[in-house]
Amino acid sequence: MNTYDVKCPICGTLNCSLFLEETDGWMECESCGHTTKFQWEAQTEKPIPVFVIRKLRSQATPVK
């Protein structure tokens, strides 16, 4: 499990070594006590390619 260093959006204090994965991103600031949810990208996630399929017209002309 990874630890994260997160800056509090309320007071600006840096909170070190937080286990955000087990709390689903929730943290309580050590300085001001406010509880906030931090949005992070887990390191195990990888981008998924997205393909856009459009209606294509035939490039070949019919033989007569």
Secondary structure, 3 states (H helix, E strand, C coil): CCCEEEECCCCCCEEEEECCCCCCCEEECCCCCCEEECCCCCCCCCCCCCCCCCCCCCCCCCCC
